[in-house]
Amino acid sequence: MRKLCQALMRSITIPLSILSSSGLAADKASAPGSVSSEPANRPSSDWGSAVTGRLENGVRFAILPRQGSEPGVALLMRNEGGFIAERRPGERGLAHLIEHIVFHSPTVGSPNDADHFTRVGLQLTLPAPRVATTSWRESNYFLSSKTRQAGDLDSILALLREAASDLTFRPDTVDVQRTSVMREMADKKLGNEIYAGYIAAVAPGSPNDMIDAQNSDDVLTASIETIRGLYQRLYRPESMMIVAVGNVKAADVQALIEKRFGNWSRAQPTYQRAPFPMVQRHRIQPISFSTLPQGRRTALMAVVSTSTCKMS
C-alpha cells in the first residue's frame, strides 16, 4: 500500500496541455526522408541515442537502441485518429471497433483467414494481456518479438502494415467484433460516466468532455461502408508512427521500416484534420464530487500546477 501511495503521489500533477493537442500534429515536421539523431532520455548507460525520421510518404519512426538481455524487441504502431476524429454521423465508437477488427479480419493477401493477425503474430511475439488501445486521439498496437532476428522483425512489421492498409472488413467477422466491443463498453460504462463527469467539471471544452464514443450505439448499426470509410480516412501514412525499442542496430530496423511502409500511399486527397477544441483555462476550478455516490466509491485526485497549463 505504501508503494502504491508513493506512485500516486509521483503522478499527481497532470499537465492539461495533453488534452488540447494531437501528438503527431503537434510535432515539428521534418523534411521527407530525413533522419535525425537525438539523445535519448537515458535512465542508464545502456541506452543509445534515439534515431527519428520520416519516410517520403509521411510515416514517422523512432528507434531507441539499448544494450540489454531481453530476447526480443518491443514494437509499437501508433496511428493518430481516435474518438475525436469520429466527426461524421454514425461514426461514434468505430475507431474502437476498427482496433478490434484488426485482430480478427481477413486481409487482401489472406482473404479467407479471419484470424490472420493472431495466427501469424502469435508465432513471433510474446503473449500479452492487452496489445492494443484506442483513446480520444489515437490507436496503439503493441507487440514484442520473441527474438531479435531481422526475419522475425520484418514479418511483424509486415503484419502491422497489413493491419494499417489491407483489412477487408468481411461482414461476418465485423459482426462478431461489434458484439465484443459492445460488451466491453457495457463493462466500462459506469467508469466512463464517472470519468466524463470529472473531466466536464475540471476541464470543460476539452475533447474528453465533448465525446461519448465509449457509449455509442453506432457500433451495432454502422454499415461496412461507413466503417471502411473511417478506416481509410484515419489510417494514412501521414498519421502513422512506428517505434522500436531493443538491442538492435538502428540502421537495420530503419531499413525494415522503409521496406514495409515506404511504398504505402493513398489515392484519396490528403485528409485535413479539424482542430481540436482547446481547454478553457479560466473555467478550470476546484471541484468536489464527494456528495455523489460515484464520488464516494471512487478515489480520483488531480492537482494542476498553473506553470504546466501551457496552451499549445
Secondary structure, 3 states (H helix, E strand, C coil): CHHHHHHHHHCCECCHHHHCCCHHHHCCCCCCCCEEEECCCCCCCCECCEEEEECCCCCEEEEEEECCCCCCCEEEEEEECCHHHCCCCCCCCHHHHHHHHHCCCCECCCCCCCCHHHHHHCCCECCCCCCEEECCCEEEEEEEECCCCHHHHHHHHHHHHHHHHCECCCHHHHHHHHHHHHHHHHHHHHHHHHHHHHHHHHCCCCHHHHCCHHHCCHHHHCCHHHHHHHHHHHCCHHHEEEEEEECCCHHHHHHHHHHHHCCCCCCCCCCCCCCCCCCCHHHCCCCCCCCCHHHHHCCCCCECCHHHCCCC
